């Protein structure tokens, strides 16, 4: 029986769809924002456009093939997101204002995205594409699969790297239980690396991706619109400011292979928020903050990578996740670390997870 693989990136932002044929070749891949012409396509599940999806299946899927629908978050995590989103209003008074994005927008928005991506608040939380394929359902047997979010990042990077073996760092804003994950890649197989010292209770605030987003907001840029690139562009116009470094650097610390929030995390975050650039203030006045904040980002990233190299797993490095969009840093990794080769996929953020999920499903059915 032929099988085609439809990967769905179902995060609330940067959703995407990818289709692999029965040979594992990519026959279609598209970020939803491209089709809708809506930047980052917030809350637009990749399978919510029924007419468009049916056209894609008719155009790119083989006649009579089983369709494996692979999604970029684990089923258990989707359930937790929806469950906690329902409870959130009861705990609203306990939510610090500095965590509004993390607790309110992300949690409720992600739950809404999962619901749009064929889920409901029902117990099953299992969507069958027959509901949208209608009369075409008889042509295709549907199989649903879910994959860990960071695993789909790693798959997108490692399976496209051309390496026979590598070590992979996934680093982003927020994953399922952390903003960091490590994987070993060898002969087509991916396996997680559980370094000692991982926090027993996940602290999703200990995130290099969120730090860069908060820094971007302080400089007057909209992280919801993906304007972190403007911070990268502003930074070279500034200079290193020791006073800024002294109060901002303790926000995150590297503990072995993991990140943790500094003791004064909330105080530092509050100070950063309080100095947010007003619309009538020239961006160049914040160039030193941009430079110094970017310097801290690179310093933390470098420390993590140096620790990973010392683990002696591989000289080949794959980096994936939203932080890998920071080209101003990623272009320096090969020169500033001891890795022999570095690969970063062309779509390292959540939209690329559509490819990662589809590839994981194909490899599961076609090992070796």
N, C-alpha and C positions, 0 to 999 in steps of 0.2 A: 504493500500500500504506500503510495506517495504521501509525503507529508511536506507541507509548507509551514513556515514559521513567521508569525506576526508578533513582533516585539513592540510593547507599549511602554513608553516612559510616562508614568502616571503621577508624577509630582505635581503639586498645584501650580508650579511655574515651569516653563520650558518643557512642556509635554512634546512628545514626538511619536512617530510610528516608523517601523522598519519591517521589511518583508524579505525573507530568505526563501529561495526555492528548494527543491528536494535535494539539490547538490550542495546546499549551504552557501550559494552565491547570493550576494546582496542584489536584489532586483529593484528595490525601492527603499529610500530612506528620506524622511522629511521632518523637520521641526514644524510643529503645528503653527508657530508664528509665521512661517513662510507662506503657508496656504492662506491663513486668515489675514495676514498683513497687520497683525496686532502684536506689538512688542512683548515678547516673553509669553504671550498667550495665557495670562493668569486665569486659572479656574476653567480652562477650556480642555476638557479631557480629549485625548487624541481619537477616541472612538465615538464622540458625541455627534459628529457630523455624519448622519446615517447615509445620506445619498452619496457623499464623497467616499466614504469607506467602502460602500458597495462597488463603486467604480474602481477603486484600487484593487479590491479582491478580484473583480472580473478581469482587470487588465494585467495583473501581475501574478496571480495564483494559478497554478496548474489545474486543469479540469479534473474534477473528481478527487483532488488531493484532500487529505485530512488537514485541518487547520489547527496548529498548536498556537494558542494565544499565551504569550509569555509577558508577565508584568514585572515592573522594576521595584516592587516592594513585596516583602513576605506577607502571606495571608494573615499570620498572627499579628503582625505589626499594623496592618490595615484595620484589624478589629480593635486593637488598642487605641489607635488614633480616633476612630469613630466613638469608642466608648468614653474616652477622656474628653472629647469635644462636647459630648452630651452633659458631662458633669461640670464642665468649666464654669457655667453661670453661677453654680452654687459656691464656687471658690473665688469669685471675682474680687472680693475685698481683700484677699490675701496676695494678689498678684502685684508685685512691685512695678511701678510705672516704667522703669528702665527695661523691664522684660516684656513690655507690651507686644513687641513683634514676635518674640519667641512663644509666649503663652497664648496670645489671643489670635493674631493674624495667622500664624503658621499652623497652630493646632486646628482651629476651626476651618481654615482654608484648605488644609490638607485633607481633612475629613470630607469636606465638600467635594474635593477633587476625586477622592476615591469613590464617592457616591455617584458622581457623574461618569466615572469610568466603569459603569456597569454595576455598582454596588448599591445596597440599600442598608437600612438599619436593622434589617431582619437577621436572624441567627445565621443563615447560610452564608451571606456575603459572597455569593458565588454567581457570577454572571455568565450566561450562555449566549454566545453570539447569534444563536438562532433567533433571538428576539429582534435583531435588527436585519438579519439576512432574509427573513420572511420567506418568500417563495423559493429563494435560492438555497434554503437550508438543506434541502434534500441532496444537494450537490456536494456538500462538505460535512464531514464529521468533525465536531469541535472538541478540542482538549484544552483545558485551562491549566496554566502553571504560574506559580509565583516564585520570585527569587529575592534573596536578601539585597537590599538597595546597594550596599557597598560592593557586593559580589558582582552586580551588573556593571558597576563602574570598572572594576578590575577586569572583567571579561572584555569590555569594550577596548580597554587598553592593551591587554596581553594578547588577545587573539588577533589583533591588528598590528602587533609590533614586528612580526617577522622573526622574533627570537625563538629559539628552542627552549631556553630557560631564562628566568629573570626573577627579580623580586619587585613587588608592586606596592607602592604607597598610595592609598586613597585618602584624600584630604579635602574636606568640603565644609559647608556650613553646618548641616545637621544630617546625620544618617539615621539609622534605626536605634542604635544605643550609644553612638559616639560620633565625633566628627573625624575620627581617624580609624583606619583599618589597614592591615598588612596582609599580603598574600604571597605565596610561593607559586611560581609558574614553571612547570616542567613537562615537556612532551605532551603538550595539549591539555594538561590537567591543572586546575587551580585549587589551592588549598589555603585556608586561613592560617596565619601565624599568630599564635597567642603568646605574645611576649609577657613576661611576668610584670606585675605592678599595675595591671589594668584596674581602674577603679571598680569596686564591687557594685557601687551605686552610680549609675551613669550621671554625669554632670554635662548636660548639653550646652552649657554656657562656655565650657572650655573648648572653644572653637576658633581656629585661625580664620576661617571664612567669615564667621560672625564679627570678629574683631575688625576685619577689613571693611565689612559693610558698615559698622558703626563709625569707623574712621571716615569713610566716604560721606556718610550723612553729616558728620561734623564739618566737613569741608564744603557742604552745601550741595552735594550730589545725591541723586535719588537711587538708592540701592534696589528698590523695587523695579526700577526700569533698567537695572543692570548697568548703572553708570560708574561702577568701580573703575572702569577703564579711564574715566576722566581723572580720577585720583592718580592713576599711573602716569597720565600725561602731565598732570600738574607737578608731581614730585620733582622732576628734573629742574624745575625753575626755582626750587628752594635749596636750602642748605641744612646741614645737620645742626639741630638745636639741642644742646646738652640738657638744658632745663626741661624741655619737653620730654626728652628721652628718660630723664630721671623719674618723672611722675607717671609716664605712660608705660614704660617697659615692664613694670611689675604686674601688669594686668594678666599676663599668662606666663607660666613657667613650664619648662620641659622637665618631666620627671621620668627618667629612663626613656622609654619609647612613647610616652603618653603626655598629654597636656593637662594641666590643671589650672584653675583660676587662682590668681594671687589673693592674698589675705584681704586686700583693699579693693577687690574687683568691682564691687558695686559703687564704691566711692569714686574710683577712677572713671568708671563708665558714666557716672553722673556728671563728673567734671567735663568729660568729653561732650556729653549732650548739651551741657549748659553753654558751651562755647560755639555752638552751631552757627555757621556763617549765615548772616541775614542776606536776603536777595539783593539788597543795594550795596553790599560790600564786595569789592573786587576779589575774585578768586585768588589772585596773586598774593594777597595779604595772608593767605593760608598755605602758601607754598612750603614754608618751613615745617608746618605741621604735617603736610602731605609727605614731604621728603623723610622726615624723622619716623613717621608712622610706617611708611613703606620700608624703611631701613629695619625697623623692628620686625615686620612681617618676614622679611628675607632672613634675618638673623635666626628667628625661631624655626623657620622652614629648613635652613641650613643645618641647624643643630639636630633636628629630627633625622635628616638624611645622613648626616655623619654617623649618628648612632645606628642607623639601619645598615650602613656600609660595614661598620665594625662588627656587626652580627655575623658577617662572613657568609651570607646566603648566596649572593651572586654579584658579579661585576656589571650585570645588565640591570638597568633601572627602568621601571614603567611608573609614571605618575598619572593619576586620574582623579576626578572630582573637581568641583567648582574652583578650588584654589589653583588648579592647573591652568586656568584661563589667564593667570597673571603672567603674561608673556615677558614682562619686564624682568621678572625673576627667573622664570623657567629657561630663558635663553642663557642664563649664567650657570645653571646647575652643572653642566659638564665641566666647566672651568673651575668651579668653586667646591666641588666634591671629588672624591676619588673614583667614582663610577666610570667605567670604560665607555659605556654607551647609555644614552638616555632616550626614551621614547615617550612622547605625549600624544594621545590620539587627537584627531582634528576636532572632535566634539567631546571634550573631556567632562563637560558638565552634565546636568540631568537629561538633556535631550539625547545625548549619546547613549544613555542607558537603554533606549529602545533597541539599538544594535546589540548591546551587551546581553540583554534578556533573550533576544532571538538567538544569539550565538550560543548561549548556555543551553537553551532548549534543543538546538540542533546537535550539540556535542553530546548531550545526554542520550540522544537516540542514535548517535553515530560515533561511539567512542573510538579512540585511536585515530 
